[in-house]
């Protein structure tokens, strides 16, 4: 795999993980005890939610390019690195706890991605 394609795959995974962390930040700022119409407006007007949507759309555009370059059976399993990156970002930026069970799960994901990458 060429360096540029490797970089783009990693960038797409980072973009999806970033969007999830931004969504979490935005979701924590919303008052869910309000009428549905007001709730929808609160969600739409939330800068974090809007930013997350933008990053997710940019990641989707990149994803469409990437699946034109790789077998989806190879590429999609690689995106499971997003679980690892999102867990670490949740810990670093949101103060979430990474438990022993998550560490074991993350280790399995990393081993699986190594096997897929070698194929």
C-alpha positions as CSV (number, residue, x, y, z in Angstrom):
1,X,0.0,0.0,0.0
2,X,1.4,3.4,-1.0
3,X,2.2,5.9,1.7
4,X,-0.4,8.4,0.5
5,X,-3.2,5.8,0.6
6,X,-2.0,4.6,4.1
7,X,-2.1,8.2,5.3
8,X,-5.6,8.7,3.8
9,X,-7.0,5.5,5.5
10,X,-5.6,6.7,8.8
11,X,-7.0,10.2,8.2
12,X,-10.4,8.9,7.5
13,X,-10.4,6.8,10.7
14,X,-9.2,9.9,12.7
15,X,-12.0,12.0,11.2
16,X,-14.7,9.5,12.2
17,X,-13.3,9.2,15.7
18,X,-13.0,13.0,16.0
19,X,-16.6,13.4,15.0
20,X,-17.7,11.0,17.7
21,X,-15.8,12.9,20.4
22,X,-17.3,16.2,19.2
23,X,-20.8,14.7,19.2
24,X,-20.3,13.5,22.8
25,X,-19.2,17.0,23.8
26,X,-22.3,18.6,22.1
27,X,-24.7,15.9,23.4
28,X,-23.6,16.7,27.0
29,X,-24.6,20.4,26.5
30,X,-28.2,19.7,25.4
31,X,-31.2,19.8,27.8
32,X,-33.2,16.8,26.9
33,X,-36.1,17.8,29.2
34,X,-37.8,20.1,26.7
35,X,-40.5,19.8,24.0
36,X,-39.4,17.8,20.9
37,X,-39.4,20.9,18.6
38,X,-37.2,22.9,21.0
39,X,-34.9,19.8,21.5
40,X,-34.5,19.5,17.7
41,X,-33.6,23.2,17.5
42,X,-31.1,22.8,20.3
43,X,-29.4,20.0,18.6
44,X,-29.3,21.7,15.2
45,X,-28.0,25.0,16.8
46,X,-25.3,23.2,18.8
47,X,-21.9,24.2,17.4
48,X,-20.4,20.9,18.5
49,X,-23.1,18.9,16.8
50,X,-22.7,21.0,13.6
51,X,-19.0,20.6,13.7
52,X,-19.3,16.8,14.2
53,X,-21.6,16.6,11.2
54,X,-19.2,18.5,9.1
55,X,-16.2,16.3,10.0
56,X,-18.3,13.2,9.5
57,X,-19.3,14.3,6.0
58,X,-15.7,15.1,5.1
59,X,-14.8,11.6,6.4
60,X,-17.6,10.1,4.3
61,X,-16.3,11.8,1.1
62,X,-12.8,10.4,1.9
63,X,-14.4,7.0,2.6
64,X,-16.0,6.9,-0.9
65,X,-12.7,7.6,-2.5
66,X,-10.9,4.9,-0.4
67,X,-13.4,2.2,-1.3
68,X,-12.8,2.9,-4.9
69,X,-9.1,2.2,-4.3
70,X,-9.2,-0.9,-2.0
71,X,-11.3,-4.0,-1.5
72,X,-14.0,-3.3,1.0
73,X,-13.2,-6.6,2.7
74,X,-9.8,-5.3,3.4
75,X,-10.6,-1.6,4.2
76,X,-13.6,-2.0,6.4
77,X,-11.9,-4.2,9.1
78,X,-9.0,-1.7,9.2
79,X,-11.5,1.0,10.3
80,X,-12.0,-0.9,13.5
81,X,-8.9,1.1,14.6
82,X,-11.5,3.8,15.2
83,X,-12.7,2.0,18.3
84,X,-9.1,2.2,19.7
85,X,-8.6,5.9,18.7
86,X,-12.0,6.9,20.0
87,X,-11.4,5.2,23.4
88,X,-8.1,7.0,23.8
89,X,-9.6,10.3,22.7
90,X,-12.5,9.8,25.1
91,X,-10.0,9.3,27.9
92,X,-7.8,12.2,26.8
93,X,-10.4,14.8,26.0
94,X,-13.5,13.8,27.9
95,X,-12.1,12.2,31.0
96,X,-13.6,8.8,30.3
97,X,-12.1,5.8,32.0
98,X,-10.4,3.0,30.1
99,X,-11.1,-0.2,32.1
100,X,-9.1,-3.4,32.1
101,X,-11.8,-5.0,30.0
102,X,-11.5,-2.2,27.4
103,X,-7.7,-2.7,27.3
104,X,-8.2,-6.4,26.5
105,X,-10.8,-5.6,23.8
106,X,-8.5,-2.9,22.3
107,X,-5.7,-5.5,22.2
108,X,-7.8,-7.9,20.3
109,X,-8.8,-5.2,17.8
110,X,-5.1,-4.4,17.3
111,X,-4.2,-8.0,16.7
112,X,-7.1,-8.4,14.3
113,X,-6.1,-5.3,12.3
114,X,-2.5,-6.6,12.1
115,X,-3.8,-9.8,10.6
116,X,-6.0,-8.0,8.1
117,X,-3.2,-5.6,7.1
118,X,-0.9,-8.6,6.3
119,X,-3.5,-10.1,3.9
